[in-house]
Amino acid sequence: MPSDDDRSALGLRERKKVRTRAAIQRHALRLFREQGYDATTVSQIAEAAEISESTFFRYFPTKEDVVLWDDFDPGFFAALRAQPPEMGPIQALRAAFREVLGDLPAEVKAEQRERMSLTLSAPPLRATMLDQFGGPMRLLAKMLAERSGRAQDDPAIRAIVGAILGVGLSAMFAAVEDPDADIVALIDEGMAYLEAGLPL
């Protein structure tokens, strides 16, 4: 069993990795803004971040990953696990989203909007984003199955996970189209419709 010192060192290393990833991503986004996504190379990103290309690839397997990465998922899934068991699945999801994303600083929201806009505008990024849906989908299905007492492959679980992802995608498109839109509010509004049974 790891000692407290071992756990503290591991926590410090993980926090340092997150900070390094975030710094590389900031340099990459600046270069994409200045030169365009296609015209920017991994070599240029590494040079701007003052790291080697091999270090870049230790943190991001591809150029697409440097845009798509964020560290919200672990916090969101932890917040979802912490919701009271008597909460319905959509209610628990809304509470977890608000807890994790509700008080983001303005600069973080602006960065998220920039990443979303870039993702939707560049075909390689759209394709990679779709490829990456599998892991979070399976984890969300597992957690909702546990909360509801259903099997992970239950059609109801698959349907609700698909609906949740649909809410997220539609909120992304709406936020990119409207510079004044709040992505968190858009997701919460869409989840409210799901929770109410999609009334029209």
C-alpha positions as CSV (number, residue, x, y, z in Angstrom):
1,M,0.0,0.0,0.0
2,P,1.5,3.4,-0.9
3,S,2.5,5.7,1.9
4,D,1.2,9.2,2.4
5,D,4.5,10.5,1.0
6,D,4.1,8.3,-2.1
7,R,0.6,9.5,-2.6
8,S,1.6,13.1,-2.2
9,A,4.5,12.7,-4.7
10,L,2.1,11.0,-7.2
11,G,-0.4,13.8,-6.7
12,L,2.3,16.4,-7.3
13,R,3.5,14.7,-10.5
14,E,-0.1,14.4,-11.8
15,R,-0.7,18.1,-11.1
16,K,2.6,19.0,-12.9
17,K,1.5,16.9,-15.9
18,V,-1.8,18.7,-16.1
19,R,-0.1,22.1,-15.9
20,T,2.4,21.1,-18.6
21,R,-0.5,19.8,-20.9
22,A,-2.4,23.1,-20.3
23,A,0.7,25.2,-21.2
24,I,1.4,23.2,-24.4
25,Q,-2.3,23.6,-25.3
26,R,-2.2,27.4,-24.8
27,H,0.8,27.7,-27.1
28,A,-0.9,25.5,-29.7
29,L,-4.1,27.5,-29.6
30,R,-2.2,30.7,-30.0
31,L,-0.4,29.3,-33.1
32,F,-3.6,28.0,-34.5
33,R,-5.2,31.4,-34.1
34,E,-2.3,33.2,-35.7
35,Q,-1.4,30.7,-38.6
36,G,-4.4,28.4,-38.9
37,Y,-4.7,24.8,-37.8
38,D,-3.5,23.1,-40.9
39,A,-0.5,25.4,-41.3
40,T,0.8,24.8,-37.8
41,T,3.2,21.9,-37.2
42,V,3.9,19.9,-34.1
43,S,7.5,21.2,-34.4
44,Q,6.3,24.8,-34.1
45,I,4.2,24.0,-31.1
46,A,7.1,22.3,-29.4
47,E,9.4,25.2,-30.1
48,A,6.8,27.7,-28.8
49,A,6.3,25.6,-25.6
50,E,10.1,25.2,-25.3
51,I,9.9,21.4,-25.3
52,S,11.2,18.7,-27.6
53,E,8.9,17.1,-30.1
54,S,9.3,13.8,-28.2
55,T,8.0,15.5,-25.1
56,F,5.0,16.9,-27.0
57,F,4.1,13.3,-28.1
58,R,4.5,12.1,-24.5
59,Y,1.6,14.4,-23.6
60,F,-0.4,14.4,-26.8
61,P,-0.3,11.4,-29.3
62,T,-1.4,13.7,-32.2
63,K,-1.9,17.3,-33.1
64,E,-5.6,16.8,-32.9
65,D,-5.3,15.7,-29.2
66,V,-3.8,19.0,-28.2
67,V,-7.0,20.7,-29.2
68,L,-9.4,18.2,-27.8
69,W,-7.8,17.6,-24.4
70,D,-9.3,19.0,-21.2
71,D,-9.3,17.9,-17.6
72,F,-13.0,18.2,-16.9
73,D,-14.0,14.5,-17.3
74,P,-12.5,13.1,-14.1
75,G,-14.1,15.9,-12.0
76,F,-17.4,15.5,-13.8
77,F,-17.5,11.7,-13.2
78,A,-16.5,12.1,-9.6
79,A,-19.2,14.7,-9.1
80,L,-21.8,12.4,-10.7
81,R,-20.8,9.5,-8.4
82,A,-21.2,11.9,-5.4
83,Q,-24.8,12.8,-6.3
84,P,-27.5,11.3,-3.9
85,P,-28.7,7.9,-5.1
86,E,-32.3,9.0,-4.9
87,M,-31.7,11.6,-7.7
88,G,-32.9,10.6,-11.1
89,P,-30.2,10.1,-13.8
90,I,-30.8,13.4,-15.6
91,Q,-31.2,15.4,-12.4
92,A,-27.9,13.9,-11.1
93,L,-26.1,14.7,-14.4
94,R,-27.4,18.3,-14.3
95,A,-26.1,18.7,-10.8
96,A,-22.7,17.3,-11.7
97,F,-22.4,19.6,-14.8
98,R,-23.3,22.7,-12.7
99,E,-20.9,21.7,-10.0
100,V,-17.9,21.2,-12.3
101,L,-18.6,23.8,-15.0
102,G,-20.9,26.4,-13.3
103,D,-18.2,28.7,-12.0
104,L,-15.5,28.7,-14.7
105,P,-13.6,31.9,-15.0
106,A,-14.3,34.0,-18.1
107,E,-10.9,33.2,-19.6
108,V,-11.5,29.5,-19.3
109,K,-14.9,29.8,-21.0
110,A,-13.3,31.8,-23.8
111,E,-10.7,29.1,-24.3
112,Q,-13.4,26.4,-24.3
113,R,-15.3,28.3,-27.0
114,E,-12.2,28.7,-29.1
115,R,-11.5,24.9,-28.8
116,M,-15.1,24.1,-29.8
117,S,-15.0,26.4,-32.8
118,L,-11.8,25.0,-34.0
119,T,-13.0,21.4,-33.5
120,L,-16.2,22.0,-35.5
121,S,-14.4,23.8,-38.3
122,A,-11.5,21.4,-39.0
123,P,-12.4,18.0,-40.5
124,P,-9.5,16.1,-38.8
125,L,-10.6,17.4,-35.4
126,R,-14.3,16.5,-36.0
127,A,-13.3,13.0,-36.9
128,T,-11.0,12.6,-33.9
129,M,-13.7,14.0,-31.6
130,L,-16.1,11.3,-32.8
131,D,-13.5,8.6,-32.4
132,Q,-13.0,9.8,-28.8
133,F,-16.7,9.6,-27.8
134,G,-16.4,5.8,-27.2
135,G,-14.6,5.9,-23.8
136,P,-16.8,8.6,-22.1
137,M,-19.9,7.0,-23.6
138,R,-19.1,3.6,-22.1
139,L,-18.2,5.2,-18.7
140,L,-21.4,7.2,-18.6
141,A,-23.4,4.2,-19.5
142,K,-21.8,2.2,-16.8
143,M,-22.4,4.9,-14.2
144,L,-26.1,5.4,-15.2
145,A,-26.6,1.6,-15.2
146,E,-25.3,1.4,-11.7
147,R,-27.5,4.3,-10.5
148,S,-30.6,2.8,-12.1
149,G,-30.0,-0.9,-11.5
150,R,-30.2,-1.7,-15.2
151,A,-27.7,-3.4,-17.4
152,Q,-25.1,-1.3,-19.2
153,D,-26.4,-2.5,-22.6
154,D,-30.0,-1.9,-21.7
155,P,-31.7,0.0,-24.6
156,A,-32.9,2.7,-22.1
157,I,-29.4,3.3,-21.0
158,R,-28.1,3.5,-24.6
159,A,-30.9,5.9,-25.5
160,I,-30.3,8.2,-22.6
161,V,-26.6,8.3,-23.1
162,G,-27.2,9.1,-26.8
163,A,-29.6,11.9,-25.9
164,I,-27.1,13.4,-23.4
165,L,-24.4,13.4,-26.1
166,G,-26.9,15.0,-28.5
167,V,-27.5,17.8,-26.0
168,G,-23.8,18.4,-25.7
169,L,-23.3,18.5,-29.4
170,S,-26.2,20.8,-30.1
171,A,-25.0,23.1,-27.3
172,M,-21.5,23.2,-28.9
173,F,-22.9,24.2,-32.3
174,A,-25.2,26.9,-30.7
175,A,-22.3,28.3,-28.6
176,V,-20.0,28.6,-31.6
177,E,-22.8,30.3,-33.6
178,D,-23.6,32.8,-30.9
179,P,-20.6,34.5,-29.2
180,D,-22.7,35.6,-26.3
181,A,-24.1,32.2,-25.5
182,D,-23.1,30.4,-22.3
183,I,-22.3,26.8,-23.1
184,V,-23.0,25.7,-19.5
185,A,-26.4,27.3,-19.6
186,L,-27.2,25.7,-23.0
187,I,-26.3,22.3,-21.8
188,D,-28.3,22.7,-18.6
189,E,-31.3,24.0,-20.7
190,G,-31.1,20.9,-23.0
191,M,-30.8,18.6,-20.0
192,A,-33.9,20.2,-18.4
193,Y,-35.8,19.3,-21.6
194,L,-34.6,15.7,-21.3
195,E,-35.6,15.6,-17.6
196,A,-39.1,16.9,-18.5
197,G,-39.5,14.3,-21.1
198,L,-38.8,16.5,-24.2
199,P,-42.1,18.5,-24.2
200,L,-42.8,20.5,-27.3
